[in-house]
Amino acid sequence: MTTIPQEQATSSYFNKENWEEKKRKLKEKFPHLTDPDLEFEEGKAEEMIDKLHSKIGKLIGKTKEGLHKLIQTI
């Protein structure tokens, strides 16, 4: 089994085409998230994941890897 580097895997779902929809769904599911929490910046996906993990990761019992999976499937 080949392991894909996290930044490469992250870039598959952090792109301008689909991020607005994922952002809307995350805000519906977690109303305390703000627009700045979910602001998309090219090349800074891991920083956003860190911020989201600090806000909702512990709340939902997810590791950073689990949070990545949640965002991919939302």
LINCOR-V791026 format. One record per helix or strand of 2 or more residues. SS is the DSSP state (a for helix, b for strand). FROM is the first residue (numbers start at 0). LEN is the number of residues. If there is no record, write none. Layout:
# LINCOR-V791026
SS | FROM | LEN
SS | FROM | LEN
This chain:
# LINCOR-V791026
a | 5 | 6
a | 15 | 14
a | 35 | 3
a | 44 | 16
a | 63 | 10
